Amino acid sequence: MCSCVWFYEARVYEIWIPALDFGYLSTDVFLASVDKQYFTTLHYSVLLLTGNEMGPRTDFENFLCALYIIMGALVSANIFGEMAV
């Protein structure tokens, strides 16, 4: 679900730059096939859920990043809490 929302948001604005391309300040991810675009956003969404940085560029991306980090922290806390019990 997180990947689908991030994929849609990235396709609408097309200003997000993946972390690997951030050094060049440009990306070709929006010129690639839809499969490559989706799997790129899937990869970065999974990283975001584990607490890594995504490099948000808009206010909505900042909101999504904060929401995903909180969701990932809650899921991790639940898993470790269940293991401790």
PDB file of N, CA, C and O in Angstrom:
ATOM      1  N   MET A   1       0.827  -1.180   0.000  1.00  0.00           N
ATOM      2  CA  MET A   1       0.000   0.000   0.000  1.00  0.00           C
ATOM      3  C   MET A   1       0.880   1.256   0.000  1.00  0.00           C
ATOM      4  O   MET A   1       0.622   2.199  -0.747  1.00  0.00           O
ATOM      5  N   CYS A   2       1.910   1.260   0.835  1.00  0.00           N
ATOM      6  CA  CYS A   2       2.804   2.420   0.908  1.00  0.00           C
ATOM      7  C   CYS A   2       3.474   2.668  -0.433  1.00  0.00           C
ATOM      8  O   CYS A   2       3.615   3.812  -0.866  1.00  0.00           O
ATOM      9  N   SER A   3       3.882   1.602  -1.079  1.00  0.00           N
ATOM     10  CA  SER A   3       4.549   1.740  -2.364  1.00  0.00           C
ATOM     11  C   SER A   3       3.605   2.294  -3.427  1.00  0.00           C
ATOM     12  O   SER A   3       4.012   3.111  -4.253  1.00  0.00           O
ATOM     13  N   CYS A   4       2.361   1.860  -3.411  1.00  0.00           N
ATOM     14  CA  CYS A   4       1.387   2.356  -4.389  1.00  0.00           C
ATOM     15  C   CYS A   4       1.137   3.848  -4.209  1.00  0.00           C
ATOM     16  O   CYS A   4       1.070   4.585  -5.193  1.00  0.00           O
ATOM     17  N   VAL A   5       1.000   4.297  -2.975  1.00  0.00           N
ATOM     18  CA  VAL A   5       0.768   5.721  -2.711  1.00  0.00           C
ATOM     19  C   VAL A   5       1.999   6.531  -3.113  1.00  0.00           C
ATOM     20  O   VAL A   5       1.871   7.587  -3.734  1.00  0.00           O
ATOM     21  N   TRP A   6       3.193   6.041  -2.761  1.00  0.00           N
ATOM     22  CA  TRP A   6       4.412   6.769  -3.128  1.00  0.00           C
ATOM     23  C   TRP A   6       4.592   6.785  -4.652  1.00  0.00           C
ATOM     24  O   TRP A   6       5.011   7.798  -5.213  1.00  0.00           O
ATOM     25  N   PHE A   7       4.279   5.673  -5.322  1.00  0.00           N
ATOM     26  CA  PHE A   7       4.369   5.596  -6.773  1.00  0.00           C
ATOM     27  C   PHE A   7       3.441   6.621  -7.420  1.00  0.00           C
ATOM     28  O   PHE A   7       3.838   7.334  -8.342  1.00  0.00           O
ATOM     29  N   TYR A   8       2.207   6.689  -6.933  1.00  0.00           N
ATOM     30  CA  TYR A   8       1.252   7.652  -7.484  1.00  0.00           C
ATOM     31  C   TYR A   8       1.729   9.081  -7.248  1.00  0.00           C
ATOM     32  O   TYR A   8       1.672   9.912  -8.155  1.00  0.00           O
ATOM     33  N   GLU A   9       2.195   9.370  -6.048  1.00  0.00           N
ATOM     34  CA  GLU A   9       2.642  10.725  -5.718  1.00  0.00           C
ATOM     35  C   GLU A   9       3.866  11.104  -6.547  1.00  0.00           C
ATOM     36  O   GLU A   9       3.968  12.236  -7.020  1.00  0.00           O
ATOM     37  N   ALA A  10       4.781  10.178  -6.724  1.00  0.00           N
ATOM     38  CA  ALA A  10       5.975  10.457  -7.516  1.00  0.00           C
ATOM     39  C   ALA A  10       5.627  10.674  -8.984  1.00  0.00           C
ATOM     40  O   ALA A  10       6.251  11.502  -9.648  1.00  0.00           O
ATOM     41  N   ARG A  11       4.653   9.951  -9.492  1.00  0.00           N
ATOM     42  CA  ARG A  11       4.236  10.113 -10.888  1.00  0.00           C
ATOM     43  C   ARG A  11       3.503  11.432 -11.124  1.00  0.00           C
ATOM     44  O   ARG A  11       3.607  12.015 -12.203  1.00  0.00           O
ATOM     45  N   VAL A  12       2.766  11.901 -10.125  1.00  0.00           N
ATOM     46  CA  VAL A  12       2.011  13.148 -10.291  1.00  0.00           C
ATOM     47  C   VAL A  12       2.954  14.340 -10.380  1.00  0.00           C
ATOM     48  O   VAL A  12       2.827  15.159 -11.290  1.00  0.00           O
ATOM     49  N   TYR A  13       3.900  14.450  -9.445  1.00  0.00           N
ATOM     50  CA  TYR A  13       4.769  15.629  -9.388  1.00  0.00           C
ATOM     51  C   TYR A  13       6.043  15.476 -10.225  1.00  0.00           C
ATOM     52  O   TYR A  13       6.531  16.457 -10.785  1.00  0.00           O
ATOM     53  N   GLU A  14       6.578  14.276 -10.315  1.00  0.00           N
ATOM     54  CA  GLU A  14       7.802  13.959 -11.055  1.00  0.00           C
ATOM     55  C   GLU A  14       8.989  14.854 -10.683  1.00  0.00           C
ATOM     56  O   GLU A  14       9.784  15.224 -11.548  1.00  0.00           O
ATOM     57  N   ILE A  15       9.108  15.201  -9.396  1.00  0.00           N
ATOM     58  CA  ILE A  15      10.278  15.956  -8.952  1.00  0.00           C
ATOM     59  C   ILE A  15      11.083  15.183  -7.921  1.00  0.00           C
ATOM     60  O   ILE A  15      12.154  15.629  -7.509  1.00  0.00           O
ATOM     61  N   TRP A  16      10.576  14.026  -7.500  1.00  0.00           N
ATOM     62  CA  TRP A  16      11.302  13.211  -6.532  1.00  0.00           C
ATOM     63  C   TRP A  16      12.505  12.582  -7.218  1.00  0.00           C
ATOM     64  O   TRP A  16      12.410  12.114  -8.352  1.00  0.00           O
ATOM     65  N   ILE A  17      13.628  12.575  -6.529  1.00  0.00           N
ATOM     66  CA  ILE A  17      14.856  11.972  -7.053  1.00  0.00           C
ATOM     67  C   ILE A  17      15.266  10.844  -6.106  1.00  0.00           C
ATOM     68  O   ILE A  17      15.486  11.096  -4.921  1.00  0.00           O
ATOM     69  N   PRO A  18      15.376   9.611  -6.597  1.00  0.00           N
ATOM     70  CA  PRO A  18      15.826   8.510  -5.737  1.00  0.00           C
ATOM     71  C   PRO A  18      17.214   8.786  -5.167  1.00  0.00           C
ATOM     72  O   PRO A  18      17.998   9.535  -5.750  1.00  0.00           O
ATOM     73  N   ALA A  19      17.501   8.185  -4.045  1.00  0.00           N
ATOM     74  CA  ALA A  19      18.748   8.467  -3.331  1.00  0.00           C
ATOM     75  C   ALA A  19      19.986   8.156  -4.164  1.00  0.00           C
ATOM     76  O   ALA A  19      20.983   8.872  -4.069  1.00  0.00           O
ATOM     77  N   LEU A  20      19.945   7.114  -4.971  1.00  0.00           N
ATOM     78  CA  LEU A  20      21.109   6.775  -5.788  1.00  0.00           C
ATOM     79  C   LEU A  20      21.386   7.827  -6.857  1.00  0.00           C
ATOM     80  O   LEU A  20      22.533   7.995  -7.271  1.00  0.00           O
ATOM     81  N   ASP A  21      20.363   8.533  -7.307  1.00  0.00           N
ATOM     82  CA  ASP A  21      20.519   9.571  -8.327  1.00  0.00           C
ATOM     83  C   ASP A  21      20.642  10.962  -7.730  1.00  0.00           C
ATOM     84  O   ASP A  21      20.822  11.930  -8.469  1.00  0.00           O
ATOM     85  N   PHE A  22      20.550  11.086  -6.423  1.00  0.00           N
ATOM     86  CA  PHE A  22      20.506  12.409  -5.794  1.00  0.00           C
ATOM     87  C   PHE A  22      21.816  13.176  -5.964  1.00  0.00           C
ATOM     88  O   PHE A  22      21.800  14.407  -5.983  1.00  0.00           O
ATOM     89  N   GLY A  23      22.938  12.489  -6.088  1.00  0.00           N
ATOM     90  CA  GLY A  23      24.220  13.153  -6.302  1.00  0.00           C
ATOM     91  C   GLY A  23      24.290  13.879  -7.636  1.00  0.00           C
ATOM     92  O   GLY A  23      25.007  14.869  -7.779  1.00  0.00           O
ATOM     93  N   TYR A  24      23.533  13.374  -8.622  1.00  0.00           N
ATOM     94  CA  TYR A  24      23.507  13.988  -9.941  1.00  0.00           C
ATOM     95  C   TYR A  24      22.437  15.085 -10.056  1.00  0.00           C
ATOM     96  O   TYR A  24      22.424  15.843 -11.026  1.00  0.00           O
ATOM     97  N   LEU A  25      21.540  15.164  -9.061  1.00  0.00           N
ATOM     98  CA  LEU A  25      20.407  16.097  -9.052  1.00  0.00           C
ATOM     99  C   LEU A  25      19.506  15.935 -10.271  1.00  0.00           C
ATOM    100  O   LEU A  25      18.845  16.881 -10.699  1.00  0.00           O
ATOM    101  N   SER A  26      19.490  14.741 -10.815  1.00  0.00           N
ATOM    102  CA  SER A  26      18.569  14.409 -11.898  1.00  0.00           C
ATOM    103  C   SER A  26      18.352  12.901 -11.875  1.00  0.00           C
ATOM    104  O   SER A  26      19.136  12.155 -11.288  1.00  0.00           O
ATOM    105  N   THR A  27      17.290  12.474 -12.515  1.00  0.00           N
ATOM    106  CA  THR A  27      16.975  11.052 -12.546  1.00  0.00           C
ATOM    107  C   THR A  27      16.312  10.710 -13.870  1.00  0.00           C
ATOM    108  O   THR A  27      15.689  11.561 -14.504  1.00  0.00           O
ATOM    109  N   ASP A  28      16.452   9.468 -14.279  1.00  0.00           N
ATOM    110  CA  ASP A  28      15.761   8.994 -15.469  1.00  0.00           C
ATOM    111  C   ASP A  28      14.659   8.000 -15.112  1.00  0.00           C
ATOM    112  O   ASP A  28      14.142   7.306 -15.988  1.00  0.00           O
ATOM    113  N   VAL A  29      14.302   7.929 -13.850  1.00  0.00           N
ATOM    114  CA  VAL A  29      13.310   6.952 -13.407  1.00  0.00           C
ATOM    115  C   VAL A  29      11.934   7.241 -14.016  1.00  0.00           C
ATOM    116  O   VAL A  29      11.152   6.310 -14.213  1.00  0.00           O
ATOM    117  N   PHE A  30      11.622   8.490 -14.314  1.00  0.00           N
ATOM    118  CA  PHE A  30      10.315   8.812 -14.877  1.00  0.00           C
ATOM    119  C   PHE A  30      10.260   8.573 -16.383  1.00  0.00           C
ATOM    120  O   PHE A  30       9.182   8.597 -16.977  1.00  0.00           O
ATOM    121  N   LEU A  31      11.408   8.344 -16.995  1.00  0.00           N
ATOM    122  CA  LEU A  31      11.454   8.012 -18.417  1.00  0.00           C
ATOM    123  C   LEU A  31      11.492   6.504 -18.630  1.00  0.00           C
ATOM    124  O   LEU A  31      11.347   6.035 -19.758  1.00  0.00           O
ATOM    125  N   ALA A  32      11.684   5.750 -17.566  1.00  0.00           N
ATOM    126  CA  ALA A  32      11.781   4.292 -17.649  1.00  0.00           C
ATOM    127  C   ALA A  32      10.383   3.677 -17.762  1.00  0.00           C
ATOM    128  O   ALA A  32       9.370   4.375 -17.741  1.00  0.00           O
ATOM    129  N   SER A  33      10.367   2.365 -17.880  1.00  0.00           N
ATOM    130  CA  SER A  33       9.084   1.661 -17.966  1.00  0.00           C
ATOM    131  C   SER A  33       8.350   1.744 -16.628  1.00  0.00           C
ATOM    132  O   SER A  33       8.944   2.038 -15.591  1.00  0.00           O
ATOM    133  N   VAL A  34       7.074   1.483 -16.678  1.00  0.00           N
ATOM    134  CA  VAL A  34       6.252   1.546 -15.465  1.00  0.00           C
ATOM    135  C   VAL A  34       6.720   0.506 -14.451  1.00  0.00           C
ATOM    136  O   VAL A  34       6.671   0.750 -13.246  1.00  0.00           O
ATOM    137  N   ASP A  35       7.170  -0.641 -14.927  1.00  0.00           N
ATOM    138  CA  ASP A  35       7.671  -1.678 -14.025  1.00  0.00           C
ATOM    139  C   ASP A  35       8.875  -1.180 -13.234  1.00  0.00           C
ATOM    140  O   ASP A  35       8.934  -1.347 -12.016  1.00  0.00           O
ATOM    141  N   LYS A  36       9.828  -0.574 -13.919  1.00  0.00           N
ATOM    142  CA  LYS A  36      11.020  -0.050 -13.236  1.00  0.00           C
ATOM    143  C   LYS A  36      10.640   1.063 -12.262  1.00  0.00           C
ATOM    144  O   LYS A  36      11.200   1.144 -11.169  1.00  0.00           O
ATOM    145  N   GLN A  37       9.703   1.911 -12.643  1.00  0.00           N
ATOM    146  CA  GLN A  37       9.260   2.981 -11.753  1.00  0.00           C
ATOM    147  C   GLN A  37       8.625   2.397 -10.491  1.00  0.00           C
ATOM    148  O   GLN A  37       8.911   2.841  -9.379  1.00  0.00           O
ATOM    149  N   TYR A  38       7.763   1.402 -10.674  1.00  0.00           N
ATOM    150  CA  TYR A  38       7.085   0.812  -9.521  1.00  0.00           C
ATOM    151  C   TYR A  38       8.073   0.097  -8.603  1.00  0.00           C
ATOM    152  O   TYR A  38       8.003   0.257  -7.385  1.00  0.00           O
ATOM    153  N   PHE A  39       8.981  -0.679  -9.161  1.00  0.00           N
ATOM    154  CA  PHE A  39       9.919  -1.410  -8.317  1.00  0.00           C
ATOM    155  C   PHE A  39      10.917  -0.482  -7.631  1.00  0.00           C
ATOM    156  O   PHE A  39      11.393  -0.780  -6.535  1.00  0.00           O
ATOM    157  N   THR A  40      11.233   0.639  -8.271  1.00  0.00           N
ATOM    158  CA  THR A  40      12.075   1.638  -7.612  1.00  0.00           C
ATOM    159  C   THR A  40      11.355   2.232  -6.415  1.00  0.00           C
ATOM    160  O   THR A  40      11.940   2.359  -5.339  1.00  0.00           O
ATOM    161  N   THR A  41      10.088   2.597  -6.590  1.00  0.00           N
ATOM    162  CA  THR A  41       9.337   3.145  -5.455  1.00  0.00           C
ATOM    163  C   THR A  41       9.058   2.083  -4.401  1.00  0.00           C
ATOM    164  O   THR A  41       9.005   2.400  -3.212  1.00  0.00           O
ATOM    165  N   LEU A  42       8.878   0.825  -4.810  1.00  0.00           N
ATOM    166  CA  LEU A  42       8.711  -0.266  -3.842  1.00  0.00           C
ATOM    167  C   LEU A  42       9.958  -0.413  -2.985  1.00  0.00           C
ATOM    168  O   LEU A  42       9.863  -0.555  -1.766  1.00  0.00           O
ATOM    169  N   HIS A  43      11.124  -0.381  -3.614  1.00  0.00           N
ATOM    170  CA  HIS A  43      12.389  -0.498  -2.892  1.00  0.00           C
ATOM    171  C   HIS A  43      12.527   0.622  -1.861  1.00  0.00           C
ATOM    172  O   HIS A  43      12.861   0.365  -0.704  1.00  0.00           O
ATOM    173  N   TYR A  44      12.273   1.845  -2.272  1.00  0.00           N
ATOM    174  CA  TYR A  44      12.441   2.967  -1.360  1.00  0.00           C
ATOM    175  C   TYR A  44      11.335   3.024  -0.306  1.00  0.00           C
ATOM    176  O   TYR A  44      11.563   3.539   0.789  1.00  0.00           O
ATOM    177  N   SER A  45      10.156   2.513  -0.607  1.00  0.00           N
ATOM    178  CA  SER A  45       9.103   2.453   0.415  1.00  0.00           C
ATOM    179  C   SER A  45       9.453   1.461   1.513  1.00  0.00           C
ATOM    180  O   SER A  45       9.207   1.724   2.691  1.00  0.00           O
ATOM    181  N   VAL A  46      10.024   0.327   1.137  1.00  0.00           N
ATOM    182  CA  VAL A  46      10.452  -0.649   2.149  1.00  0.00           C
ATOM    183  C   VAL A  46      11.566  -0.051   3.006  1.00  0.00           C
ATOM    184  O   VAL A  46      11.573  -0.216   4.226  1.00  0.00           O
ATOM    185  N   LEU A  47      12.506   0.644   2.365  1.00  0.00           N
ATOM    186  CA  LEU A  47      13.561   1.305   3.132  1.00  0.00           C
ATOM    187  C   LEU A  47      12.984   2.353   4.074  1.00  0.00           C
ATOM    188  O   LEU A  47      13.450   2.499   5.204  1.00  0.00           O
ATOM    189  N   LEU A  48      11.983   3.072   3.616  1.00  0.00           N
ATOM    190  CA  LEU A  48      11.374   4.111   4.446  1.00  0.00           C
ATOM    191  C   LEU A  48      10.667   3.506   5.655  1.00  0.00           C
ATOM    192  O   LEU A  48      10.723   4.071   6.747  1.00  0.00           O
ATOM    193  N   LEU A  49      10.009   2.373   5.475  1.00  0.00           N
ATOM    194  CA  LEU A  49       9.324   1.728   6.597  1.00  0.00           C
ATOM    195  C   LEU A  49      10.300   1.244   7.657  1.00  0.00           C
ATOM    196  O   LEU A  49       9.918   1.068   8.814  1.00  0.00           O
ATOM    197  N   THR A  50      11.546   1.027   7.280  1.00  0.00           N
ATOM    198  CA  THR A  50      12.544   0.614   8.264  1.00  0.00           C
ATOM    199  C   THR A  50      13.318   1.795   8.837  1.00  0.00           C
ATOM    200  O   THR A  50      14.236   1.608   9.636  1.00  0.00           O
ATOM    201  N   GLY A  51      12.951   3.017   8.432  1.00  0.00           N
ATOM    202  CA  GLY A  51      13.521   4.203   9.049  1.00  0.00           C
ATOM    203  C   GLY A  51      14.588   4.910   8.247  1.00  0.00           C
ATOM    204  O   GLY A  51      15.262   5.789   8.784  1.00  0.00           O
ATOM    205  N   ASN A  52      14.772   4.564   6.982  1.00  0.00           N
ATOM    206  CA  ASN A  52      15.775   5.229   6.151  1.00  0.00           C
ATOM    207  C   ASN A  52      15.210   6.488   5.506  1.00  0.00           C
ATOM    208  O   ASN A  52      13.997   6.696   5.480  1.00  0.00           O
ATOM    209  N   GLU A  53      16.091   7.313   4.994  1.00  0.00           N
ATOM    210  CA  GLU A  53      15.705   8.588   4.398  1.00  0.00           C
ATOM    211  C   GLU A  53      15.294   8.403   2.942  1.00  0.00           C
ATOM    212  O   GLU A  53      15.863   7.573   2.234  1.00  0.00           O
ATOM    213  N   MET A  54      14.313   9.171   2.499  1.00  0.00           N
ATOM    214  CA  MET A  54      13.840   9.114   1.117  1.00  0.00           C
ATOM    215  C   MET A  54      14.168  10.364   0.331  1.00  0.00           C
ATOM    216  O   MET A  54      14.099  10.334  -0.898  1.00  0.00           O
ATOM    217  N   GLY A  55      14.516  11.444   0.967  1.00  0.00           N
ATOM    218  CA  GLY A  55      14.776  12.698   0.257  1.00  0.00           C
ATOM    219  C   GLY A  55      13.507  13.341  -0.266  1.00  0.00           C
ATOM    220  O   GLY A  55      13.411  13.622  -1.461  1.00  0.00           O
ATOM    221  N   PRO A  56      12.522  13.583   0.604  1.00  0.00           N
ATOM    222  CA  PRO A  56      11.270  14.176   0.123  1.00  0.00           C
ATOM    223  C   PRO A  56      11.497  15.584  -0.410  1.00  0.00           C
ATOM    224  O   PRO A  56      12.345  16.317   0.098  1.00  0.00           O
ATOM    225  N   ARG A  57      10.733  15.961  -1.438  1.00  0.00           N
ATOM    226  CA  ARG A  57      10.902  17.261  -2.074  1.00  0.00           C
ATOM    227  C   ARG A  57       9.696  18.171  -1.885  1.00  0.00           C
ATOM    228  O   ARG A  57       9.843  19.390  -1.961  1.00  0.00           O
ATOM    229  N   THR A  58       8.509  17.621  -1.641  1.00  0.00           N
ATOM    230  CA  THR A  58       7.299  18.432  -1.481  1.00  0.00           C
ATOM    231  C   THR A  58       6.744  18.249  -0.072  1.00  0.00           C
ATOM    232  O   THR A  58       7.179  17.371   0.672  1.00  0.00           O
ATOM    233  N   ASP A  59       5.789  19.080   0.275  1.00  0.00           N
ATOM    234  CA  ASP A  59       5.154  18.966   1.591  1.00  0.00           C
ATOM    235  C   ASP A  59       4.409  17.644   1.734  1.00  0.00           C
ATOM    236  O   ASP A  59       4.426  17.032   2.802  1.00  0.00           O
ATOM    237  N   PHE A  60       3.754  17.202   0.660  1.00  0.00           N
ATOM    238  CA  PHE A  60       3.030  15.938   0.726  1.00  0.00           C
ATOM    239  C   PHE A  60       3.993  14.768   0.885  1.00  0.00           C
ATOM    240  O   PHE A  60       3.686  13.816   1.602  1.00  0.00           O
ATOM    241  N   GLU A  61       5.145  14.821   0.235  1.00  0.00           N
ATOM    242  CA  GLU A  61       6.146  13.778   0.423  1.00  0.00           C
ATOM    243  C   GLU A  61       6.679  13.785   1.848  1.00  0.00           C
ATOM    244  O   GLU A  61       6.923  12.723   2.420  1.00  0.00           O
ATOM    245  N   ASN A  62       6.861  14.960   2.427  1.00  0.00           N
ATOM    246  CA  ASN A  62       7.272  15.035   3.834  1.00  0.00           C
ATOM    247  C   ASN A  62       6.229  14.389   4.734  1.00  0.00           C
ATOM    248  O   ASN A  62       6.573  13.652   5.658  1.00  0.00           O
ATOM    249  N   PHE A  63       4.966  14.661   4.471  1.00  0.00           N
ATOM    250  CA  PHE A  63       3.879  14.053   5.253  1.00  0.00           C
ATOM    251  C   PHE A  63       3.901  12.539   5.106  1.00  0.00           C
ATOM    252  O   PHE A  63       3.805  11.816   6.098  1.00  0.00           O
ATOM    253  N   LEU A  64       4.027  12.053   3.863  1.00  0.00           N
ATOM    254  CA  LEU A  64       4.061  10.601   3.649  1.00  0.00           C
ATOM    255  C   LEU A  64       5.256   9.959   4.339  1.00  0.00           C
ATOM    256  O   LEU A  64       5.125   8.890   4.936  1.00  0.00           O
ATOM    257  N   CYS A  65       6.413  10.596   4.265  1.00  0.00           N
ATOM    258  CA  CYS A  65       7.604  10.050   4.928  1.00  0.00           C
ATOM    259  C   CYS A  65       7.396   9.943   6.434  1.00  0.00           C
ATOM    260  O   CYS A  65       7.719   8.920   7.038  1.00  0.00           O
ATOM    261  N   ALA A  66       6.862  10.989   7.034  1.00  0.00           N
ATOM    262  CA  ALA A  66       6.612  10.955   8.480  1.00  0.00           C
ATOM    263  C   ALA A  66       5.600   9.867   8.830  1.00  0.00           C
ATOM    264  O   ALA A  66       5.777   9.143   9.810  1.00  0.00           O
ATOM    265  N   LEU A  67       4.555   9.751   8.043  1.00  0.00           N
ATOM    266  CA  LEU A  67       3.535   8.735   8.287  1.00  0.00           C
ATOM    267  C   LEU A  67       4.113   7.329   8.154  1.00  0.00           C
ATOM    268  O   LEU A  67       3.830   6.463   8.982  1.00  0.00           O
ATOM    269  N   TYR A  68       4.922   7.096   7.117  1.00  0.00           N
ATOM    270  CA  TYR A  68       5.498   5.773   6.902  1.00  0.00           C
ATOM    271  C   TYR A  68       6.512   5.410   7.976  1.00  0.00           C
ATOM    272  O   TYR A  68       6.582   4.253   8.392  1.00  0.00           O
ATOM    273  N   ILE A  69       7.284   6.362   8.424  1.00  0.00           N
ATOM    274  CA  ILE A  69       8.251   6.080   9.490  1.00  0.00           C
ATOM    275  C   ILE A  69       7.523   5.721  10.776  1.00  0.00           C
ATOM    276  O   ILE A  69       7.938   4.804  11.484  1.00  0.00           O
ATOM    277  N   ILE A  70       6.448   6.428  11.086  1.00  0.00           N
ATOM    278  CA  ILE A  70       5.651   6.113  12.284  1.00  0.00           C
ATOM    279  C   ILE A  70       5.017   4.731  12.145  1.00  0.00           C
ATOM    280  O   ILE A  70       5.030   3.946  13.093  1.00  0.00           O
ATOM    281  N   MET A  71       4.458   4.427  10.965  1.00  0.00           N
ATOM    282  CA  MET A  71       3.859   3.105  10.761  1.00  0.00           C
ATOM    283  C   MET A  71       4.901   2.002  10.896  1.00  0.00           C
ATOM    284  O   MET A  71       4.635   0.970  11.511  1.00  0.00           O
ATOM    285  N   GLY A  72       6.071   2.211  10.332  1.00  0.00           N
ATOM    286  CA  GLY A  72       7.134   1.213  10.434  1.00  0.00           C
ATOM    287  C   GLY A  72       7.594   1.017  11.868  1.00  0.00           C
ATOM    288  O   GLY A  72       7.874  -0.106  12.285  1.00  0.00           O
ATOM    289  N   ALA A  73       7.673   2.117  12.632  1.00  0.00           N
ATOM    290  CA  ALA A  73       8.068   2.014  14.038  1.00  0.00           C
ATOM    291  C   ALA A  73       7.021   1.245  14.839  1.00  0.00           C
ATOM    292  O   ALA A  73       7.372   0.450  15.712  1.00  0.00           O
ATOM    293  N   LEU A  74       5.742   1.474  14.552  1.00  0.00           N
ATOM    294  CA  LEU A  74       4.677   0.758  15.258  1.00  0.00           C
ATOM    295  C   LEU A  74       4.696  -0.731  14.933  1.00  0.00           C
ATOM    296  O   LEU A  74       4.511  -1.564  15.821  1.00  0.00           O
ATOM    297  N   VAL A  75       4.916  -1.065  13.678  1.00  0.00           N
ATOM    298  CA  VAL A  75       4.979  -2.482  13.300  1.00  0.00           C
ATOM    299  C   VAL A  75       6.184  -3.152  13.952  1.00  0.00           C
ATOM    300  O   VAL A  75       6.068  -4.266  14.464  1.00  0.00           O
ATOM    301  N   SER A  76       7.325  -2.496  13.940  1.00  0.00           N
ATOM    302  CA  SER A  76       8.527  -3.054  14.577  1.00  0.00           C
ATOM    303  C   SER A  76       8.312  -3.225  16.075  1.00  0.00           C
ATOM    304  O   SER A  76       8.692  -4.248  16.644  1.00  0.00           O
ATOM    305  N   ALA A  77       7.703  -2.227  16.719  1.00  0.00           N
ATOM    306  CA  ALA A  77       7.434  -2.313  18.158  1.00  0.00           C
ATOM    307  C   ALA A  77       6.489  -3.469  18.457  1.00  0.00           C
ATOM    308  O   ALA A  77       6.660  -4.178  19.449  1.00  0.00           O
ATOM    309  N   ASN A  78       5.500  -3.656  17.606  1.00  0.00           N
ATOM    310  CA  ASN A  78       4.556  -4.757  17.816  1.00  0.00           C
ATOM    311  C   ASN A  78       5.251  -6.105  17.673  1.00  0.00           C
ATOM    312  O   ASN A  78       5.014  -7.013  18.470  1.00  0.00           O
ATOM    313  N   ILE A  79       6.096  -6.242  16.673  1.00  0.00           N
ATOM    314  CA  ILE A  79       6.794  -7.512  16.462  1.00  0.00           C
ATOM    315  C   ILE A  79       7.727  -7.810  17.630  1.00  0.00           C
ATOM    316  O   ILE A  79       7.718  -8.919  18.164  1.00  0.00           O
ATOM    317  N   PHE A  80       8.524  -6.835  18.026  1.00  0.00           N
ATOM    318  CA  PHE A  80       9.459  -7.065  19.143  1.00  0.00           C
ATOM    319  C   PHE A  80       8.717  -7.243  20.460  1.00  0.00           C
ATOM    320  O   PHE A  80       9.168  -8.004  21.317  1.00  0.00           O
ATOM    321  N   GLY A  81       7.597  -6.567  20.643  1.00  0.00           N
ATOM    322  CA  GLY A  81       6.801  -6.749  21.842  1.00  0.00           C
ATOM    323  C   GLY A  81       6.213  -8.155  21.937  1.00  0.00           C
ATOM    324  O   GLY A  81       6.192  -8.757  23.010  1.00  0.00           O
ATOM    325  N   GLU A  82       5.742  -8.666  20.814  1.00  0.00           N
ATOM    326  CA  GLU A  82       5.219 -10.028  20.796  1.00  0.00           C
ATOM    327  C   GLU A  82       6.324 -11.051  21.044  1.00  0.00           C
ATOM    328  O   GLU A  82       6.101 -12.068  21.700  1.00  0.00           O
ATOM    329  N   MET A  83       7.512 -10.776  20.517  1.00  0.00           N
ATOM    330  CA  MET A  83       8.619 -11.700  20.749  1.00  0.00           C
ATOM    331  C   MET A  83       9.032 -11.686  22.212  1.00  0.00           C
ATOM    332  O   MET A  83       9.424 -12.722  22.750  1.00  0.00           O
ATOM    333  N   ALA A  84       8.952 -10.531  22.866  1.00  0.00           N
ATOM    334  CA  ALA A  84       9.350 -10.440  24.267  1.00  0.00           C
ATOM    335  C   ALA A  84       8.351 -11.144  25.178  1.00  0.00           C
ATOM    336  O   ALA A  84       8.735 -11.685  26.215  1.00  0.00           O
ATOM    337  N   VAL A  85       7.085 -11.144  24.803  1.00  0.00           N
ATOM    338  CA  VAL A  85       6.065 -11.803  25.600  1.00  0.00           C
ATOM    339  C   VAL A  85       6.210 -13.291  25.463  1.00  0.00           C
ATOM    340  O   VAL A  85       5.441 -14.044  26.059  1.00  0.00           O
TER     341      VAL A  85
END
